Amino acid sequence: MATDTLTKDPGGSAVLRRVLLDNGALSALVLLVAAMSLLSGDFLTTGNLLNVGVQAAVTAILAFGVTFVIVAAGIDLSVGSVAALSATVLAWSATSQGLPVWIAVLLAVATGIACGLVSGALVSFGKLPPFIATLAMLSIGRGLALVISQGSPIPIPDSMSGLGDTIGGWLPIPVLVMIGMGLITAGVLGRTYAGRAMYAIGGNEEAARLSGIRVTRQKLVIYALSGGFAAVAGIVLASRLSSAQPQAAVGYELDAIAAVVIGGASLSGGVGKASGTLIGALILAVLRNGLNLLEVSPFWQQVVIGVVIALAVLLDTVRRRAGAAPGAPGAAAGGSGGGRKKAVNAGKFALAAVVVAAIAFGASVWRSGSSGGTSTKVGLSVSTLNNPFFVQLKAGAQEEAKRAGVSLTVTDAQNDASQQANQIQNFTSQNMKSIIINPVDSDAAGPSVRAADKAGIPVLAADRGVNNAKIATLVASDNITGGKLAAKTLAERLGKKGTILVLQGTPGTSASRERGKGFAEGLKAYPDIKVVGKQTADFDRAKGLDVTTNLLQGHAGIDGIFAENDEMALGAVKALGSKAGKSVDVVGFDGTPDGLKAVENGTLAATVAQQPKELGRMVVRNAVKAAKGQKIDGTVKVPVKVVTAK
């Protein structure tokens, strides 16, 4: 009966329909591309589709490695950190140690494989749950990357930067690397003993062991492959950014796992394939790219991605309960099993259609409500909106845009230099009249800014400069001067002698480097003031509280604290309790509303106010001039001032 049915249905449309119904992820991707094409005229262009490929490349390569682990019923949370560590080893060995590039590349890949072997050994011989073993490696890898780089980005050789460029001026090399790694993944899974062992272990580990598979050895191979693929992803990422970022790829392990699951793999093991993983990575990239083009809030973008991941896992659960997992050996083809499979497939297709329709409808409503009918479009990529300073910068920029009658699209890079590069690429695809970038890292911003400049779009930098790229202007406060003012203010409060602590910002950011440098230079005039403790707190209030509490255990008699932003300063005030403003003086930086209130109350001795709202207004004002072809100054300084209770 099943054979007769197939012979009566030879049409190409029927084959296409069957392919789509058998693969919910592919159905979702097709519908998503169609929806984005209808909603944005900038989406379905050659340049933007290549952007999507480039933006998917790193996630896809990581996900290919994670596919091996998930097929074997494991999990790998360390791939993002391993990617950052491998890239850091590459840059450090080639730049700082002067090794030939090919040796540096081999060392980077070997680093990734070694990390995978350690994780595999912890799982196989240490009997640790994969979640715990790879969580430990996540922390170890990130820590080693910071140790090697001393918290600062390391430039990579020019020959490696070419890996992030194009062939013939249009075909991106990262896309070719992604395709190559995908073919390797498909080959390993489908045509090698190791691949068959992965499916067997994921299906039933005890049965695999009894059948003669050396499970312990195979797990070492599986995690080593995952680490090696993470190293390749780290190399591609570093080449895109022209530098190795010790804080790069934070959270990428979650995107990689999501891509694998969205692509149809089961978290219970035994199911998964390279093509599905690639589709999952493309879905995530299309979503982010399309929502950026539709000017959807960066906060809502996170909600949408989370919903898609949740639905993918839900589909996996439904699929397993129905006994119709795609790609599973021996799936029923007829009878009640066949009917159940058809029902599940139809349900997957229907659910995919509903999800895409809901996203498209919401994006359309959001777009229509925010376009404002203006003709001049300006893009603003902010390093992070999880910080009051940049929230105020955004508010000032939006106020000036409204006053000037221009459309301002704001995106949040979430302190991820790679994500910010994607955002600048998307702005370029949208043909923005001008682009404003508040760089996560000044070096990493260079390649994407150069591409925008090549497209004839003026780029302005806000608060932080851009290295190795032409910008129309830099609108910023002087962080080094601000650091010197902070040192002078604290020294005078302490009577020019005493012991102090320093809370540093996120390692690798130019703001932290410059403020720290200015403060250190300013302290040279006060030799009787000693810095007895220095620690990073990532510009975060909660971390500022914890770090200060820990430092006070070993330095109970300190006289003052300098924090490189107000959020950390307020955390330090909380840790000091009643001592803040009385026996211990705390000086912050930024002049945020909470910081100014603390100064007024006397718990914060002073803050170096940068006037972020004014900075936002001024950069948009200059962006409008640049969009109209008017002449603007190469540097625009926003005055800083020390604010005290007086």
HUZIJO-V535213 format. One line per field, one symbol per residue. ss: DSSP state (H for helix, E for strand, - for the rest). phi: phi as a letter, one per 40 degrees, with the letter a starting at -180 (. if undefined). Layout:
# HUZIJO-V535213
ss->???
phi->???
This chain:
# HUZIJO-V535213
ss->-HHHHHH----HHHHHHHHHHH-HHHHHHHHHHHHHHHH------HHHHHHHHHHHHHHHHHHHHHHHHHH-------HHHHHHHHHHHHHHHHHH----HHHHHHHHHHHHHHHHHHHHHHHH-----HHHHHHHHHHHHHHHHHHHH----EE--HHHHHHH-EE---EEHHHHHHHHHHHHHHHHHHH-HHHHHHHHHHH-HHHHHH----HHHHHHHHHHHHHHHHHHHHHHHHHHH-EE-------HHHHHHHHHHH-----------HHHHHHHHHHHHHHHHHHHH----HHHHHHHHHHHHHHHHHHHHHHHHH------------HHHHHHHHHHHHHHHHHHHHHHHHHHHHHHHHHHHH------EEEEEE-----HHHHHHHHHHHHHHHHH--EEEEEE----HHHHHHHHHHHHH----EEEE--------HHHHHHHHH---EEEEE----------EEEE--HHHHHHHHHHHHHHH----EEEEEEE-----HHHHHHHHHHHHHH-----EEEEEEEE----HHHHHHHHHHHHHH-----EEEE--HHHHHHHHHHHHHHE---EEEEEEE--HHHHHHHHH----EEEE--HHHHHHHHHHHHHHHH-------EEE---EEEE--
phi->.cccccccbcccccccccccccbcccdccccccccccccbccccbdccccddccccdccccdcdccddccdcgbabcccccccccccccdcccccccgcdccccccccccccccccccccccccccfccddccccccdcccccccccccfgbcbcbddcccccccbbggacccdcccdccccccccccccbbcccccccccccaccccccchcccdcccccccccccccccccccccccccfacbcbcgcgccccccccccdchcbccggbiacccccccccccccdcccccccgcdcccccccccccccccccccccccccgbccgccgccbagccccccccccccccccdcccccccccccccccccbcggcccbbbbbcdabcadccccdcccccccccccgbcbbbbbcffbccccccccdcccccfdcabbbbccaccccddccccccccgbcbbbbgbcbcfacbcabbaccccccccccccccccccggaibbbbbcccdgcccccccccccccccccbccbbccaaacbfgbccccccccdccccbbcccbabbbcacccccccdcccgcccgbcbcbbbahgcdccccccccgcbcaacccfcccccccccdcccccccgccbccbbccdbacbbcc
